[in-house]
Amino acid sequence: MPVITSQRAAFLSLALAQMHSPYRWNAKGQRLAADGPRLFDCSGLVTWCLHQVGGPDWRGTHNTDRLWTACQPVSSVADLLPGDLVLYGKAGDPEHVMVHVGAGVVGAPPVATARCSPSRTRRARTRR
């Protein structure tokens, strides 16, 4: 069984903490007011969280299309680890990205959680 690294665990924890943040297309974690909530779109959540835990700063450069090419494919739902990315849409041109929480559950703002269906998770990718 693969080991969940502390960076992956921190990424997942941070992503889960932002699940009820307001959605705004093209938002990458900015705030409207100094004490207001952070705003995210789906790729903004992923890239902001990755940067916060010491990963590359892809906020200005990686939307779902770029995330597709930067991450490796996962062969099946059974191979998904907590913190893996699940991209939805056409292969190479995804429309949405969510974070795998575990047990086939994914999340992204402003939706708390959803279930992975085997037919849709063919496009699961990982940043291992």
Secondary structure, DSSP 8 states (H G I E B T S, - for coil): -----HHHHHHHHHHHHTTTS-B-TT-EEEESSTTS-EEE-HHHHHHHHHHHTT----TTT--HHHHHHHSEE-SSGGG--TT-EEEEEETTEEEEEEEEEETTEEEETTEEEEE--TTTGGGEEE--
